[in-house]
Amino acid sequence: MARRRPSTSILEEESLPVGRRRSICILCFCALAALGALPPGGSPVLRTVTFTDPPGVPGGHLPMEGGRLFPSSQNFVEDGVFVEAFWLRNSWEEFDQGHFHHLELLRETFHGFETDTGFGPDEQGVYLELAEGGAFDVVRLDYRADYSQSPNSVLEDVHLQVASDLDPAAPVFGFLAPAVEDGEWHTLDVSGVWDTEQAFLTATMGLSAVDQMRLDNIVVAQAEDVAHDDFESAAFDGGTGSWSGPWELTGDVRIGSIVGDQGRVCRIKNTGALGRALDTSGLLNPRLGIEVMVVNYEGDDRATVEASGDGVTFTPLLELSAAQSDGQFHEYLLDLGALPMSASFELRVVTETSGSDPDYLMIDDVVVRGVVSLGALPVADAGGDRDALVGPGFDSAVVELDGGASYDPDGVIVAYEWTEDGALLAGTEVAAVELALGVHELVLTVEDDHGNRTADAFRVSVNPPTIAYDGFESADLAGGVGAWIAPWAPSGDVMVGGGFVHEGLKSVRIKDSGSVGRIALLPGAVDVRLRFWAWVLSYEPGDVARVLVSADGLAYTTLYEFTAADSDDSYHHFDFDLSGMGMTFDGGLHLLFITDTEPAGLDRDRFVFDAVEVLGR
């Protein structure tokens, strides 16, 4: 029988003093992300199994000594990792002698098979341990699925499976990921198989040996705590590791003692928040451990554990409600793999409660853990945001992508991936991709020879041709090129001048209350867009500026309203798609900038805009 350890994917409880109990809940979001690495420090922790033809492993089905799951299963050690081929017959409750396929091709292959008719497919795969023992993470692997010729396989049901435990009598896998069946190699980042002393890798297989799954470059690593705070210091700047500063507090948040073995904990009373930033640049397999206890929650009372990869946009990881209000501490392990690990990474606990009785959330043992790999991060450089134009009669454009400016400070770039919404567009340094009309959020991910990965996000706007443009370089309101049919029509204090210019030498300024409008004739135009740059100065509450459009000069629609919140003394770019507004512009696009402000003493209100562009085809 194989050595079997309790699965970490179930709820476990253990007795604690003072009548309290602790629950351990593993919440894995199966995020397929593993970006970068921290700067060098200590010995290498990334280990890669490349299936380089190891001496001593016989070819074919011949047995050998030293198997962990079965004494004569084929096995070898590479990069400090013990690797064994396993075979579990469909009607047996014990492992049988496993053997490798295709080691001479520097990969492992397993295939569909049914030893005993009527019992379904056998299980085959690869078993891993560290040669010296100890816990490790499975980080990523390369695979190729070849199922297309099988009469018994349903391709959408093909999954790669990775687990820290496999019971031969009842095999259940902890990590499942759909496999792409196109005969090409793909890289899969594995989530949730953490701090295990053994790992099983296999795939859903059919009954025919025509079904084949090939594995290569299996990366494992040893994780460590990168930040920890158990609040025993009784201070909000306590803890150890890569915290970037103290905890930031909102509401009634305190550190105090609690009866029992918990020691000091942090408490949020009623509605409040607790947040802290840390530097996790390039951390692999990142996860958050946190212990919480909910007291007196009822009705719509909520507490949310959330995280942000940029310090701005937060993703909820765990929500606690009255259902968890049992006065017991529960320990949660949350997958952070979906978030980019950066220097601005931030954790936050937010509570929203109501009612007459005090509501409490107790927090303890906040731990961020993951793999700190060896080597400096590569630098991904996609070249920045860009525009592309569709040609006459087309609704897409071919866009050139070039990652040649990317580099690795202490090695070489070995892989390039261009993706949109997670879908692979290209896998080469330079590529040409066809993109439909519209705005595309793309990502270039590069990998260096240490296995470190970093990404560079950028935007490609595929636009129709420019129909009308005015950069105000004529220094008057009658300039510009294209489909304008009259000069800009001003009202109030409107002038063209310098001083607040986005590009060139001139821009338009509306001081205090006023307006300026212009008409572009667009007969039959489709996919119409309006773009411009704007700057708001000295606006107070109540001051507004609006951008409006009309198809007839009578009924106007507001595209955007500027308020004091936009008055940050800097230019911003605005891009509006007018094609979905139900308008036809045969009578012209009537464009109007209008302001309504209340001057306060000598502080004059200004609205400035530049580089007005109308696009369409």
Summary of the structure (lengths in Angstrom):
residues: 617
radius of gyration: 30.5
end to end distance: 69.9
largest distance: 93.3
contacts: 2031
relative contact order: 0.10
helix: 2%
strand: 48%
